[in-house]
């Protein structure tokens, strides 16, 4: 894993012409979105936050601040303030780039999926990916689920036996098994749901039970889910703009707004040590 102390560096002015965006920068999509607004802001008040680069031969590879760099480049700047860190391998560069984008909330969803998938392939552990990026394991599962839906479950979606949302939820609930190459439980759980077509609330309990009790067989999960649920019902009234934001997030994540809100609350409580 990355030694967090190794990402410190010195602030210097470097020639714009010697900077290039390398493979370690994880932002691949929506690079030019609202770039004109960023250019105008920088033109008026300057660059408030330097880019982050590391030396590569006689040039500098950019890992943080791609849009800021493109903006000053378009404005015709000859030099740009930059934090120059020590030489980095590809994995370290991706982690630093991903962490900065995560905590600035700027990284497009699909780029985040790609980053989590890359790091998971590298480390083979959901916990390791979460620790590297400073996010919860539940959040990592959400992103990885899109990449790891088993093919038989995708086929059930194609045949309209279950929904895309159900496929993602089942995958996320059984991700530890899938990550080890065992898709059987996920597929059987999907078959149970496709066959029984339980009501929405019961289906949610089935998936939650599968996640909370990975030791149970799919048949036992369905049986256990019929018991009265241990949960707290919470009604939240959101201001209009946050309601729209929740709907937008649900569309991006291909999940129900309720599921997105539940995940956000669980992540917040977990990150702050309440759960």
C-alpha positions, 0 to 999 in steps of 0.5 A: 500500500501507499505510504501516505508520507511519500506524497508530500513535495515542494511547491515550484513554478514549472513550464506548462509545455513540460507537463503532460497528463499520464496514465496515472490520472484517473479522470478520463471522462467529463474532462472538459465539462464546465471548463470555460467557467473554470478558466474564467475563475482562474483568469479573475482570481488566479490558480488557488490550488496547485497541480500535482506532478512527478518528474518523468525524464525532462518532463512532468507527469500530472496526477492531480489537477488535470482540469486546472492544468487544461484551463491555464494551458488554454489561458496561455500561461507559460508556467504553472504552480505545481507540487512536485512529488517523488517518482511514483509507480502507476498504482501509487499515481492512480491512488493519489489521483483518485483520493484527491478526486474522491474528496473533492467530489469531482470524479465521474462515476464510471471513472471511479468504477474503473479505479476501484476495479484496477485497485481490486485487481491489484490488491485482491481485497475490498478492505485494501481498496477502501483503505487506500482511497479513504472510503468505506468498504460498502462504497467500494462494493457499490462501485465493484458491483457494476463490474462483477455482476455474474453472467448468469445474472446478467442473462436474467436481466436480459430475459427480464426475470429480475431488474438491473437494480436487483442484479446489482443489489444481489451482487453487492450482497454476495460480493465476498463470495464473488470476489473469491470466484464463487458465483453460485450463491449469487446466482441461486439467490437471483433464481430464488427472487426470479422464481418467487417474485416476492413483494418489494419489501420482502425482496429488500429483506432477502438481499439485506439478509444475504449481506448480513449473514453470508454463512446462510444458503440462498434457501435459508436466506429466503426463509430468514427474510420472512421473519420480522425485520430488525430495522429502524424506519426513518422518514427524511424530508429533503430540501428540493435541490437535495431531492433532485441531487438524490434522484440524479445520484440514483440514476447514475448508480442505477439504484433506487433513491432509497437505497442510495440514501441508506448507503450514504447514511451507513457510510457516514455513520461508519466513517465517523465510528458510530457503527 
